[in-house]
Amino acid sequence: MLRLQKILTMVKRLSKAAKQYNTSFFFQATRFKSLHDNGLFSLDDALLWGLTDPALPESVLGSYISREAANRLRKRVNPLEEFASVNDKALFYRLCTEAQIPFPETFGVFVSGVSRRSKAGNLQLPRVDIESLPDGAFVAKPVWGREGIGIWFFEKTGQVFVVGGKSMDAESLRDLLRKSASNDDFIVQRRMIPHASLSAISGSIALQCARLVTFLDSEDRPHILFARFKIIRNGNNIDNFDEGTTGNLIADIDVETGKITKVFTKIQGQVGLQPIAQHPDTGKDLSFALPDWEQAVQLTYKAARTFGRIRSLGWDIAFTSQGPVILEANQEWGILAIAPYRKPVPIGEWESLIR
C-alpha cells in the first residue's frame, strides 16, 4: 500500500512538472529515470533543481552532482575523527589564527553554563563576558551551531544592550543567551560590515557569503568544484537559503571570473527554483561580479590546505569592507552547493569517489 502511494505521488509530481514545462509525462519520467540511474538523484532534488526542465540540455546534466553522490564522496574522503576541527567553531578559529587565515574579530567564548564541553574545560578560546566588550555591534553564535540556527545579533553602548530593537542590561542578555542555548556556548565576534557594492544591491547591512566547495586531490592540490553566492533579502539577518524557505536568493558563480551567472528564487507552488534578474527589494540588476574575487579564491585554497585532513569542504567566504574573510567551513556542503561543477583530474579517481 505504501509503495502504491509512493508511486502515485511520484506520478502526480512528474505530471505537475510536465504541465509547468509544457512537456509530456513520458519526457519527465524518462529524464528522471536517467538522472536517478546515472547520477543517483532523488525525485525531490531533481525537481527542486529544475533538472527535468527540457531547456536544460542532456549534455549538461553530467555536470551536476547529486546529494547522494556528494554524501558518498564525503564519506570516502572526510575522516569522521577530524570533523571537530571545523564543527567546533572555537577550535576552528584557533586553527585559523595559527595559520593566519582572516576571520571576523573574535573576543572569545561566552560560557552559557549549560554546556558539558565548557564544564569539562575543553574551551579552545578564552572566556569572555559580554559586559567587558567595547561598544559596538556583535554577533553571538553557538560554538557547535550550523545553518545559522541560534545566532544572536546585539549592540552595546555603555552598559545598555539592544537585541532586536529591545534594550536590556547585561544580566538580561546573559539570561537570554543561556535560555536559548541547547548544551552549547557562544562565540562572540564583532559584526562585520559588508562590501559597499553588495549592500547597494541588496539594500541590507547583513553579510552575504559565497559557498566555495573544495576538493583536495591525492597530490594535495586544491580544486574549487563549484561556488554559489547567497543574496540576502530585507528583514533577514543571515543569508541562509534553506531550500528557498527564507526568501533569500541563491546564485551560481563563474569560478574563473567571480561573475554571477544565474540567480534563483523559490516561488511557492512552482516546481523547482525560478530564475530572477533583479533584486526583489531594490530592483538592482543581479548580473554583477563579486568584489575581491581572486583574493577570495586564494584564501579558499590556503584554507583547504590548512584543513587538508578533511579533503572536501564548503567554505563560507564573507565579502566585507576589509576584504574577504572566512566565516566557517562545512564538512556537509548543503543544498546550496549542489550546482554545475568542474571535475578535477584525474577523472578516474574522481568518478570512483562519487559512485
C-alpha positions as a Markdown table, in Angstrom:
| # | Residue | x | y | z |
|---|---|---|---|---|
| 1 | Met | 0.0 | 0.0 | 0.0 |
| 2 | Leu | 2.8 | 2.4 | 0.9 |
| 3 | Arg | 4.6 | 1.6 | -2.3 |
| 4 | Leu | 1.5 | 2.2 | -4.4 |
| 5 | Gln | 1.0 | 5.6 | -2.6 |
| 6 | Lys | 4.6 | 6.5 | -3.3 |
| 7 | Ile | 4.2 | 5.7 | -7.0 |
| 8 | Leu | 1.0 | 7.7 | -7.2 |
| 9 | Thr | 2.7 | 10.7 | -5.5 |
| 10 | Met | 5.6 | 10.4 | -8.0 |
| 11 | Val | 3.2 | 10.4 | -10.9 |
| 12 | Lys | 1.4 | 13.4 | -9.6 |
| 13 | Arg | 4.6 | 15.4 | -9.1 |
| 14 | Leu | 6.0 | 14.5 | -12.5 |
| 15 | Ser | 2.7 | 15.4 | -14.1 |
| 16 | Lys | 2.8 | 18.8 | -12.5 |
| 17 | Ala | 6.3 | 19.3 | -13.8 |
| 18 | Ala | 5.2 | 18.3 | -17.3 |
| 19 | Lys | 2.4 | 20.9 | -17.2 |
| 20 | Gln | 4.8 | 23.6 | -15.9 |
| 21 | Tyr | 7.5 | 22.8 | -18.5 |
| 22 | Asn | 4.9 | 22.1 | -21.3 |
| 23 | Thr | 6.3 | 18.7 | -21.9 |
| 24 | Ser | 4.9 | 15.2 | -21.8 |
| 25 | Phe | 4.7 | 12.9 | -18.7 |
| 26 | Phe | 6.8 | 10.5 | -20.7 |
| 27 | Phe | 9.6 | 13.1 | -21.1 |
| 28 | Gln | 9.6 | 13.9 | -17.4 |
| 29 | Ala | 9.6 | 10.2 | -16.4 |
| 30 | Thr | 12.4 | 9.3 | -18.8 |
| 31 | Arg | 14.5 | 12.3 | -17.8 |
| 32 | Phe | 14.1 | 11.5 | -14.1 |
| 33 | Lys | 15.0 | 7.8 | -14.6 |
| 34 | Ser | 18.2 | 8.8 | -16.4 |
| 35 | Leu | 19.1 | 11.2 | -13.6 |
| 36 | His | 18.4 | 8.6 | -11.0 |
| 37 | Asp | 20.2 | 5.7 | -12.7 |
| 38 | Asn | 23.2 | 7.7 | -13.9 |
| 39 | Gly | 23.6 | 10.3 | -11.2 |
| 40 | Leu | 21.8 | 8.9 | -8.1 |
| 41 | Phe | 19.3 | 11.8 | -8.0 |
| 42 | Ser | 16.2 | 11.7 | -5.8 |
| 43 | Leu | 12.9 | 13.0 | -7.2 |
| 44 | Asp | 12.9 | 15.8 | -4.6 |
| 45 | Asp | 16.3 | 17.1 | -5.8 |
| 46 | Ala | 15.7 | 16.6 | -9.5 |
| 47 | Leu | 12.5 | 18.7 | -9.3 |
| 48 | Leu | 13.9 | 21.3 | -6.9 |
| 49 | Trp | 17.0 | 21.9 | -9.0 |
| 50 | Gly | 14.9 | 22.0 | -12.2 |
| 51 | Leu | 16.8 | 19.1 | -13.8 |
| 52 | Thr | 13.7 | 17.9 | -15.7 |
| 53 | Asp | 13.4 | 21.2 | -17.5 |
| 54 | Pro | 13.8 | 20.5 | -21.2 |
| 55 | Ala | 15.6 | 23.8 | -21.5 |
| 56 | Leu | 18.5 | 22.1 | -19.7 |
| 57 | Pro | 20.3 | 20.0 | -22.3 |
| 58 | Glu | 21.1 | 16.4 | -21.6 |
| 59 | Ser | 24.8 | 17.1 | -22.2 |
| 60 | Val | 24.8 | 19.5 | -19.2 |
| 61 | Leu | 23.2 | 17.0 | -16.7 |
| 62 | Gly | 26.5 | 15.2 | -16.2 |
| 63 | Ser | 28.0 | 18.4 | -14.7 |
| 64 | Tyr | 25.6 | 18.3 | -11.7 |
| 65 | Ile | 26.3 | 16.2 | -8.6 |
| 66 | Ser | 23.5 | 14.7 | -6.6 |
| 67 | Arg | 23.1 | 14.8 | -2.9 |
| 68 | Glu | 23.7 | 11.0 | -2.7 |
| 69 | Ala | 26.9 | 11.3 | -4.8 |
| 70 | Ala | 28.1 | 14.1 | -2.6 |
| 71 | Asn | 27.4 | 12.1 | 0.5 |
| 72 | Arg | 29.4 | 9.2 | -0.9 |
| 73 | Leu | 32.3 | 11.5 | -1.7 |
| 74 | Arg | 32.4 | 12.9 | 1.8 |
| 75 | Lys | 32.2 | 9.5 | 3.4 |
| 76 | Arg | 35.2 | 8.4 | 1.4 |
| 77 | Val | 37.5 | 11.4 | 1.9 |
| 78 | Asn | 36.4 | 13.1 | 5.1 |
| 79 | Pro | 37.5 | 11.2 | 8.2 |
| 80 | Leu | 34.9 | 11.4 | 11.0 |
| 81 | Glu | 37.6 | 11.9 | 13.7 |
| 82 | Glu | 38.7 | 15.2 | 12.0 |
| 83 | Phe | 35.2 | 16.8 | 12.0 |
| 84 | Ala | 35.7 | 18.7 | 15.3 |
| 85 | Ser | 38.3 | 20.9 | 13.6 |
| 86 | Val | 35.6 | 22.6 | 11.6 |
| 87 | Asn | 32.4 | 21.8 | 13.6 |
| 88 | Asp | 33.8 | 23.2 | 16.9 |
| 89 | Lys | 34.0 | 26.9 | 15.9 |
| 90 | Ala | 36.2 | 27.8 | 18.8 |
| 91 | Leu | 38.8 | 25.2 | 17.7 |
| 92 | Phe | 38.3 | 26.2 | 14.0 |
| 93 | Tyr | 39.0 | 29.9 | 14.7 |
| 94 | Arg | 42.0 | 29.0 | 16.9 |
| 95 | Leu | 43.5 | 26.9 | 14.0 |
| 96 | Cys | 42.7 | 29.8 | 11.6 |
| 97 | Thr | 44.6 | 32.2 | 13.9 |
| 98 | Glu | 47.6 | 29.9 | 13.9 |
| 99 | Ala | 47.5 | 29.6 | 10.1 |
| 100 | Gln | 47.0 | 33.4 | 9.7 |
| 101 | Ile | 43.7 | 32.9 | 7.9 |
| 102 | Pro | 41.4 | 36.0 | 8.2 |
| 103 | Phe | 38.1 | 35.7 | 10.0 |
| 104 | Pro | 35.9 | 38.1 | 11.9 |
| 105 | Glu | 37.4 | 39.7 | 15.0 |
| 106 | Thr | 36.7 | 37.3 | 17.8 |
| 107 | Phe | 36.6 | 38.2 | 21.5 |
| 108 | Gly | 36.2 | 34.7 | 22.9 |
| 109 | Val | 33.6 | 32.3 | 24.2 |
| 110 | Phe | 30.6 | 33.3 | 26.4 |
| 111 | Val | 30.1 | 30.3 | 28.6 |
| 112 | Ser | 26.4 | 29.7 | 29.0 |
| 113 | Gly | 26.7 | 27.4 | 32.0 |
| 114 | Val | 24.7 | 24.6 | 30.3 |
| 115 | Ser | 27.4 | 23.2 | 28.1 |
| 116 | Arg | 29.1 | 20.0 | 29.2 |
| 117 | Arg | 32.0 | 20.8 | 27.0 |
| 118 | Ser | 32.9 | 24.1 | 28.8 |
| 119 | Lys | 32.4 | 22.4 | 32.2 |
| 120 | Ala | 35.0 | 19.8 | 31.1 |
| 121 | Gly | 37.4 | 22.6 | 30.4 |
| 122 | Asn | 37.6 | 21.9 | 26.7 |
| 123 | Leu | 37.4 | 25.6 | 25.5 |
| 124 | Gln | 39.7 | 26.4 | 22.6 |
| 125 | Leu | 39.4 | 30.2 | 23.0 |
| 126 | Pro | 39.5 | 32.5 | 26.1 |
| 127 | Arg | 36.3 | 33.1 | 28.0 |
| 128 | Val | 34.6 | 36.5 | 27.5 |
| 129 | Asp | 31.9 | 38.2 | 29.5 |
| 130 | Ile | 29.6 | 40.5 | 27.4 |
| 131 | Glu | 29.9 | 43.3 | 30.0 |
| 132 | Ser | 33.6 | 43.6 | 29.2 |
| 133 | Leu | 33.0 | 44.1 | 25.5 |
| 134 | Pro | 33.8 | 47.5 | 23.9 |
| 135 | Asp | 30.9 | 49.5 | 22.4 |
| 136 | Gly | 29.8 | 48.3 | 19.0 |
| 137 | Ala | 27.8 | 45.7 | 17.1 |
| 138 | Phe | 28.3 | 42.0 | 17.8 |
| 139 | Val | 27.2 | 38.5 | 16.8 |
| 140 | Ala | 27.0 | 35.6 | 19.2 |
| 141 | Lys | 26.8 | 32.2 | 17.6 |
| 142 | Pro | 26.7 | 28.7 | 19.1 |
| 143 | Val | 30.1 | 27.0 | 19.2 |
| 144 | Trp | 28.7 | 23.9 | 17.7 |
| 145 | Gly | 25.9 | 25.5 | 15.7 |
| 146 | Arg | 25.1 | 25.2 | 12.0 |
| 147 | Glu | 22.9 | 26.6 | 9.3 |
| 148 | Gly | 22.6 | 29.9 | 11.1 |
| 149 | Ile | 20.5 | 28.4 | 13.8 |
| 150 | Gly | 20.7 | 30.1 | 17.3 |
| 151 | Ile | 22.6 | 33.2 | 16.2 |
| 152 | Trp | 22.0 | 36.4 | 18.1 |
| 153 | Phe | 22.9 | 40.0 | 17.0 |
| 154 | Phe | 23.2 | 42.7 | 19.6 |
| 155 | Glu | 24.6 | 46.2 | 20.0 |
| 156 | Lys | 26.4 | 47.6 | 23.1 |
| 157 | Thr | 26.5 | 51.2 | 24.2 |
| 158 | Gly | 27.9 | 51.7 | 27.7 |
| 159 | Gln | 26.0 | 49.1 | 29.8 |
| 160 | Val | 23.0 | 49.1 | 27.6 |
| 161 | Phe | 22.5 | 46.2 | 25.1 |
| 162 | Val | 20.0 | 46.2 | 22.2 |
| 163 | Val | 18.7 | 42.9 | 20.8 |
| 164 | Gly | 16.1 | 43.0 | 18.1 |
| 165 | Gly | 15.2 | 46.6 | 18.9 |
| 166 | Lys | 14.8 | 45.8 | 22.6 |
| 167 | Ser | 17.0 | 47.4 | 25.3 |
| 168 | Met | 18.3 | 45.3 | 28.2 |
| 169 | Asp | 21.0 | 45.1 | 30.8 |
| 170 | Ala | 24.0 | 42.7 | 30.8 |
| 171 | Glu | 22.3 | 40.2 | 33.1 |
| 172 | Ser | 19.2 | 40.1 | 30.9 |
| 173 | Leu | 21.3 | 39.4 | 27.8 |
| 174 | Arg | 23.2 | 36.7 | 29.6 |
| 175 | Asp | 19.9 | 35.1 | 30.6 |
| 176 | Leu | 18.6 | 35.3 | 27.1 |
| 177 | Leu | 21.7 | 33.5 | 25.7 |
| 178 | Arg | 21.6 | 30.9 | 28.4 |
| 179 | Lys | 18.0 | 30.1 | 27.8 |
| 180 | Ser | 18.5 | 29.9 | 24.0 |
| 181 | Ala | 21.5 | 27.5 | 24.3 |
| 182 | Ser | 21.0 | 23.8 | 23.9 |
| 183 | Asn | 24.0 | 22.4 | 25.7 |
| 184 | Asp | 26.3 | 25.0 | 23.9 |
| 185 | Asp | 28.3 | 28.1 | 24.5 |
| 186 | Phe | 28.6 | 31.1 | 22.2 |
| 187 | Ile | 31.4 | 32.6 | 20.1 |
| 188 | Val | 31.3 | 36.4 | 20.4 |
| 189 | Gln | 32.5 | 38.3 | 17.3 |
| 190 | Arg | 32.4 | 41.8 | 16.0 |
| 191 | Arg | 29.6 | 42.2 | 13.4 |
| 192 | Met | 31.4 | 42.9 | 10.2 |
| 193 | Ile | 30.4 | 45.5 | 7.6 |
| 194 | Pro | 29.6 | 44.0 | 4.1 |
| 195 | His | 31.3 | 45.3 | 1.0 |
| 196 | Ala | 29.6 | 48.5 | -0.1 |
| 197 | Ser | 28.8 | 47.2 | -3.6 |
| 198 | Leu | 26.9 | 44.2 | -2.2 |
| 199 | Ser | 24.9 | 46.3 | 0.3 |
| 200 | Ala | 23.9 | 48.6 | -2.6 |
| 201 | Ile | 22.5 | 45.6 | -4.5 |
| 202 | Ser | 20.6 | 44.0 | -1.6 |
| 203 | Gly | 19.8 | 47.1 | 0.4 |
| 204 | Ser | 21.0 | 45.3 | 3.5 |
| 205 | Ile | 23.8 | 45.7 | 6.0 |
| 206 | Ala | 23.9 | 42.0 | 6.7 |
| 207 | Leu | 26.9 | 39.9 | 5.5 |
| 208 | Gln | 26.5 | 38.0 | 2.2 |
| 209 | Cys | 28.6 | 34.9 | 1.6 |
| 210 | Ala | 29.8 | 32.7 | -1.2 |
| 211 | Arg | 30.0 | 29.0 | -0.6 |
| 212 | Leu | 33.1 | 27.7 | -2.3 |
| 213 | Val | 33.3 | 23.9 | -2.3 |
| 214 | Thr | 36.8 | 22.5 | -2.5 |
| 215 | Phe | 38.3 | 19.0 | -3.1 |
| 216 | Leu | 41.9 | 18.2 | -2.2 |
| 217 | Asp | 43.1 | 15.5 | -4.6 |
| 218 | Ser | 45.6 | 12.7 | -3.9 |
| 219 | Glu | 48.5 | 15.0 | -4.6 |
| 220 | Asp | 47.2 | 17.6 | -2.2 |
| 221 | Arg | 46.2 | 20.0 | -4.9 |
| 222 | Pro | 43.0 | 22.0 | -4.1 |
| 223 | His | 40.2 | 22.3 | -6.7 |
| 224 | Ile | 37.2 | 24.5 | -6.4 |
| 225 | Leu | 34.4 | 22.2 | -7.6 |
| 226 | Phe | 31.8 | 24.9 | -7.7 |
| 227 | Ala | 30.7 | 28.1 | -6.0 |
| 228 | Arg | 27.4 | 29.7 | -5.1 |
| 229 | Phe | 26.5 | 33.1 | -3.7 |
| 230 | Lys | 23.8 | 33.8 | -1.1 |
| 231 | Ile | 21.9 | 37.0 | -1.8 |
| 232 | Ile | 20.0 | 38.4 | 1.2 |
| 233 | Arg | 16.5 | 39.9 | 1.4 |
| 234 | Asn | 15.5 | 42.8 | 3.6 |
| 235 | Gly | 14.4 | 41.8 | 7.0 |
| 236 | Asn | 16.8 | 38.9 | 7.2 |
| 237 | Asn | 20.0 | 39.0 | 9.4 |
| 238 | Ile | 21.5 | 35.9 | 7.9 |
| 239 | Asp | 21.8 | 34.8 | 4.2 |
| 240 | Asn | 20.9 | 31.1 | 4.8 |
| 241 | Phe | 18.9 | 29.8 | 1.8 |
| 242 | Asp | 17.4 | 26.7 | 3.3 |
| 243 | Glu | 15.9 | 25.4 | 0.0 |
| 244 | Gly | 14.3 | 28.8 | -0.6 |
| 245 | Thr | 12.2 | 28.9 | 2.6 |
| 246 | Thr | 14.0 | 32.0 | 4.0 |
| 247 | Gly | 13.1 | 34.2 | 1.0 |
| 248 | Asn | 16.8 | 34.7 | 0.2 |
| 249 | Leu | 18.2 | 34.1 | -3.3 |
| 250 | Ile | 20.9 | 31.7 | -4.5 |
| 251 | Ala | 23.3 | 32.3 | -7.4 |
| 252 | Asp | 25.8 | 30.4 | -9.5 |
| 253 | Ile | 29.3 | 31.9 | -9.7 |
| 254 | Asp | 31.7 | 31.6 | -12.6 |
| 255 | Val | 34.7 | 30.4 | -10.7 |
| 256 | Glu | 37.2 | 31.9 | -13.1 |
| 257 | Thr | 35.8 | 35.4 | -13.0 |
| 258 | Gly | 33.7 | 35.7 | -9.9 |
| 259 | Lys | 30.7 | 36.8 | -12.0 |
| 260 | Ile | 27.2 | 35.9 | -11.1 |
| 261 | Thr | 25.8 | 33.8 | -13.9 |
| 262 | Lys | 22.3 | 32.8 | -12.7 |
| 263 | Val | 20.2 | 33.8 | -9.7 |
| 264 | Phe | 17.3 | 31.7 | -8.4 |
| 265 | Thr | 14.4 | 32.2 | -6.0 |
| 266 | Lys | 11.8 | 29.7 | -4.7 |
| 267 | Ile | 8.2 | 30.6 | -5.6 |
| 268 | Gln | 5.5 | 28.8 | -3.6 |
| 269 | Gly | 3.6 | 26.3 | -5.6 |
| 270 | Gln | 6.1 | 26.3 | -8.5 |
| 271 | Val | 8.2 | 23.3 | -9.4 |
| 272 | Gly | 11.9 | 23.9 | -8.9 |
| 273 | Leu | 13.8 | 27.2 | -8.4 |
| 274 | Gln | 12.9 | 30.1 | -10.7 |
| 275 | Pro | 15.4 | 32.5 | -12.3 |
| 276 | Ile | 15.3 | 36.1 | -11.3 |
| 277 | Ala | 17.1 | 39.1 | -12.9 |
| 278 | Gln | 16.5 | 42.0 | -10.5 |
| 279 | His | 16.7 | 42.1 | -6.7 |
| 280 | Pro | 13.1 | 42.0 | -5.4 |
| 281 | Asp | 13.7 | 44.7 | -2.8 |
| 282 | Thr | 16.0 | 47.2 | -4.6 |
| 283 | Gly | 15.3 | 46.4 | -8.3 |
| 284 | Lys | 19.1 | 46.3 | -8.9 |
| 285 | Asp | 20.5 | 44.1 | -11.7 |
| 286 | Leu | 21.8 | 40.8 | -10.4 |
| 287 | Ser | 24.3 | 40.2 | -13.1 |
| 288 | Phe | 27.4 | 41.5 | -11.2 |
| 289 | Ala | 30.9 | 40.4 | -10.3 |
| 290 | Leu | 31.8 | 39.7 | -6.7 |
| 291 | Pro | 34.5 | 42.1 | -5.2 |
| 292 | Asp | 38.0 | 40.9 | -4.4 |
| 293 | Trp | 37.2 | 37.5 | -6.1 |
| 294 | Glu | 40.8 | 36.4 | -6.7 |
| 295 | Gln | 41.7 | 37.2 | -3.1 |
| 296 | Ala | 38.7 | 35.1 | -2.0 |
| 297 | Val | 39.9 | 32.2 | -4.2 |
| 298 | Gln | 43.4 | 32.3 | -2.9 |
| 299 | Leu | 42.1 | 32.4 | 0.7 |
| 300 | Thr | 40.0 | 29.4 | 0.0 |
| 301 | Tyr | 43.0 | 27.5 | -1.4 |
| 302 | Lys | 45.0 | 28.3 | 1.7 |
| 303 | Ala | 42.2 | 27.2 | 4.0 |
| 304 | Ala | 41.7 | 23.9 | 2.1 |
| 305 | Arg | 45.4 | 23.1 | 2.5 |
| 306 | Thr | 45.4 | 24.1 | 6.2 |
| 307 | Phe | 42.5 | 21.8 | 6.9 |
| 308 | Gly | 43.7 | 19.2 | 4.5 |
| 309 | Arg | 42.9 | 16.2 | 6.6 |
| 310 | Ile | 39.2 | 16.8 | 5.6 |
| 311 | Arg | 39.6 | 16.7 | 1.8 |
| 312 | Ser | 36.3 | 18.2 | 0.7 |
| 313 | Leu | 34.8 | 21.2 | 2.5 |
| 314 | Gly | 32.3 | 24.0 | 1.8 |
| 315 | Trp | 33.8 | 27.4 | 2.8 |
| 316 | Asp | 31.6 | 30.3 | 3.6 |
| 317 | Ile | 33.5 | 33.4 | 2.5 |
| 318 | Ala | 32.1 | 36.8 | 3.5 |
| 319 | Phe | 32.9 | 39.8 | 1.3 |
| 320 | Thr | 33.4 | 42.7 | 3.8 |
| 321 | Ser | 34.6 | 46.3 | 3.8 |
| 322 | Gln | 38.0 | 44.9 | 4.8 |
| 323 | Gly | 38.2 | 42.2 | 2.2 |
| 324 | Pro | 37.2 | 38.5 | 2.2 |
| 325 | Val | 37.1 | 36.6 | 5.4 |
| 326 | Ile | 36.2 | 33.0 | 6.3 |
| 327 | Leu | 33.1 | 32.7 | 8.4 |
| 328 | Glu | 33.1 | 28.9 | 8.7 |
| 329 | Ala | 33.9 | 25.6 | 7.0 |
| 330 | Asn | 31.2 | 22.9 | 6.4 |
| 331 | Gln | 32.1 | 19.2 | 6.0 |
| 332 | Glu | 28.5 | 18.9 | 4.8 |
| 333 | Trp | 28.0 | 21.2 | 1.8 |
| 334 | Gly | 24.3 | 21.5 | 2.0 |
| 335 | Ile | 21.9 | 22.0 | -0.9 |
| 336 | Leu | 23.2 | 25.4 | -2.0 |
| 337 | Ala | 26.4 | 23.8 | -3.1 |
| 338 | Ile | 24.8 | 21.4 | -5.5 |
| 339 | Ala | 25.4 | 23.0 | -8.8 |
| 340 | Pro | 27.2 | 22.6 | -12.1 |
| 341 | Tyr | 30.8 | 21.6 | -11.1 |
| 342 | Arg | 34.2 | 21.1 | -12.7 |
| 343 | Lys | 35.5 | 17.5 | -12.4 |
| 344 | Pro | 39.1 | 17.5 | -11.0 |
| 345 | Val | 41.7 | 15.4 | -12.7 |
| 346 | Pro | 42.4 | 12.5 | -12.9 |
| 347 | Ile | 38.8 | 11.8 | -13.8 |
| 348 | Gly | 39.1 | 8.1 | -13.0 |
| 349 | Glu | 40.0 | 8.9 | -9.4 |
| 350 | Trp | 37.1 | 11.4 | -9.1 |
| 351 | Glu | 34.5 | 9.1 | -10.6 |
| 352 | Ser | 35.4 | 6.3 | -8.2 |
| 353 | Leu | 34.8 | 8.6 | -5.3 |
| 354 | Ile | 31.2 | 9.7 | -6.3 |
| 355 | Arg | 29.8 | 6.4 | -7.5 |
